[in-house]
């Protein structure tokens, strides 16, 4: 059974799962369907289609000591799908958020994460949000989950239930080192960062 977390909770990831070295982190979201005539007519007049195409991007920021980013190559996103050490690999970009299950997946080999990396921060931001006038009030059912890929067992799930209307970037969760083990923290904080590069600068 997966552990369902609330905002601010922390849980051991590897301590209670001996031998766990590879994990899959799945991030998902759904576009809010506009109220007011769905179907063909609704989408023709902006009722069904206008809010449906919110392009969210999941990223991982690999931080060293003092929660600082040491190298821009330690940001794993749709433009840099694999960390230089091979420990973190992104599944690629999902442009719509449509469909069930994970929208983007990130594979992590904890045993290969370089020793100077202390924390992996999972961020979701809205691509081109300023120009498109989009924010997380247009997204629902956002979640982050951790799965053991060897048996597809869901270990942790955190549903982000706060009202993020007006915000354009979400820090969903963190995986961090703790006494030779790895822990997961449910963060769920939102910011007004206009782009991933703005988020990254806040860690430099």
C-alpha positions in Angstrom: 0.0 0.0 0.0 1.3 3.4 -0.9 1.7 6.0 1.8 -0.5 9.0 1.1 1.2 12.1 2.3 -0.1 15.5 3.3 1.7 18.8 2.7 4.8 19.1 4.9 5.1 15.4 5.7 8.4 13.5 5.4 8.9 9.8 5.0 11.8 7.4 4.7 12.2 6.1 1.2 15.0 3.6 1.3 15.1 2.7 5.0 11.8 0.9 4.9 12.5 -0.6 1.5 15.9 -2.4 1.8 17.6 -2.9 -1.6 15.6 -0.1 -3.2 18.0 1.8 -5.5 15.9 2.6 -8.6 12.7 4.6 -8.4 10.3 6.1 -10.8 8.8 9.5 -9.9 5.6 10.2 -11.7 4.0 13.6 -12.0 0.4 14.1 -13.2 -2.2 16.8 -13.7 -5.4 17.4 -15.6 -6.6 20.5 -17.3 -9.7 22.0 -15.8 -12.6 21.7 -18.2 -14.3 25.0 -18.8 -17.8 25.2 -17.6 -20.2 26.2 -20.3 -21.1 24.2 -23.3 -18.6 21.4 -23.9 -18.5 19.4 -27.1 -17.9 20.8 -30.6 -19.7 24.1 -30.2 -18.1 24.8 -26.8 -14.6 24.3 -28.1 -15.4 26.4 -31.2 -16.3 29.3 -29.0 -13.6 28.8 -26.5 -15.8 26.9 -24.0 -14.1 23.5 -24.1 -10.7 24.1 -25.7 -9.3 27.3 -24.3 -8.2 26.0 -20.9 -7.5 22.5 -22.0 -4.1 23.1 -23.6 -2.0 24.1 -20.6 1.5 22.8 -21.2 3.0 21.8 -17.8 6.6 20.7 -17.6 8.2 18.6 -14.9 11.8 19.1 -14.0 14.4 17.9 -11.4 16.9 20.3 -9.9 19.9 18.4 -8.4 21.2 20.4 -5.5 24.5 20.2 -3.6 25.5 21.5 -0.2 23.4 24.4 1.2 20.7 23.6 -1.4 22.7 25.3 -4.1 22.8 24.4 -7.8 26.4 23.8 -8.8 26.0 23.2 -12.5 23.2 24.0 -15.0 23.6 20.5 -16.3 22.1 19.4 -13.0 18.7 20.6 -14.2 16.9 17.7 -15.9 13.9 18.8 -18.0 12.5 18.4 -21.6 15.6 20.2 -23.0 18.1 18.1 -21.0 16.6 14.7 -20.5 19.4 12.9 -18.7 21.9 13.9 -16.1 25.6 13.8 -17.1 26.2 11.0 -14.5 23.2 9.0 -15.9 21.4 8.8 -12.5 18.3 10.9 -13.5 16.4 10.4 -16.8 13.3 12.2 -17.9 10.7 10.5 -20.0 10.1 13.6 -22.2 7.6 16.3 -22.6 3.8 15.9 -22.4 2.1 18.9 -24.0 -1.5 18.6 -22.8 -1.9 16.7 -19.6 -4.7 14.7 -21.1 -5.4 11.1 -20.2 -5.1 9.1 -17.0 -2.0 8.3 -15.0 1.4 10.0 -15.0 1.9 12.8 -17.5 5.7 12.8 -17.1 7.9 10.2 -15.5 11.5 10.5 -14.2 13.6 7.5 -13.6 16.2 7.8 -10.8 19.0 5.4 -9.9 19.7 6.5 -6.3 22.9 4.5 -6.2 24.4 6.6 -9.1 23.5 10.0 -7.7 26.9 11.7 -7.2 27.8 12.0 -3.5 28.0 15.8 -3.6 24.3 15.9 -4.6 22.2 16.2 -1.4 18.7 16.8 -2.7 16.5 16.3 -5.8 13.8 19.0 -6.1 10.8 18.2 -8.3 9.2 21.2 -10.0 6.3 21.6 -12.4 5.9 24.9 -14.2 3.6 26.2 -17.0 5.4 26.7 -20.3 5.1 30.2 -21.7 2.7 31.1 -18.9 3.0 34.9 -19.2 2.2 35.0 -22.9 -0.6 32.5 -22.6 -2.0 34.1 -19.4 -2.1 30.7 -17.8 -1.8 29.6 -14.1 -2.3 26.6 -11.9 -5.9 27.6 -11.3 -6.4 26.0 -14.7 -5.0 22.6 -13.5 -6.6 20.1 -11.2 -5.7 16.7 -9.7 -1.9 17.4 -9.6 0.1 14.7 -7.9 3.6 13.4 -7.4 4.2 9.7 -6.7 7.2 7.4 -6.2 7.1 3.9 -7.6 9.4 0.9 -7.3 9.9 0.1 -11.1 11.0 -3.5 -10.4 7.5 -4.5 -9.3 5.4 -1.4 -10.1 4.6 -1.0 -6.5 3.5 2.6 -5.6 5.4 3.6 -2.5 4.4 7.2 -1.9 1.7 9.5 -3.3 1.1 13.1 -2.6 -2.0 14.9 -4.0 -1.5 18.6 -4.2 -4.9 19.9 -3.0 -4.2 23.6 -2.2 -5.6 26.4 -4.3 -2.7 27.4 -6.6 -4.8 29.9 -8.7 -2.6 32.7 -10.0 0.6 30.7 -9.4 2.8 29.5 -12.3 5.3 27.2 -10.7 4.9 24.3 -8.2 7.6 22.7 -6.1 5.9 19.4 -5.6 8.3 17.4 -3.5 12.0 16.6 -2.6 14.1 13.5 -2.2 17.1 14.1 0.0 19.9 12.3 1.8 19.6 11.6 5.5 22.3 9.5 7.2 23.1 7.4 4.2 19.4 6.9 3.4 17.0 8.8 1.2 13.8 10.5 2.4 10.9 12.1 0.6 9.3 15.4 1.6 5.9 16.6 0.3 6.4 20.3 -0.4 3.5 21.6 -2.4 4.5 25.3 -2.5 3.7 27.6 -5.4 5.5 30.6 -6.8 5.1 33.2 -9.5 8.2 32.2 -11.4 7.6 32.9 -15.1 9.9 30.2 -16.4 12.1 27.3 -15.4 15.2 29.4 -15.7 13.8 31.8 -13.1 13.2 28.9 -10.8 16.7 27.7 -11.3 18.2 31.1 -10.6 16.6 31.0 -7.1 18.8 28.0 -6.3 22.1 29.5 -7.6 
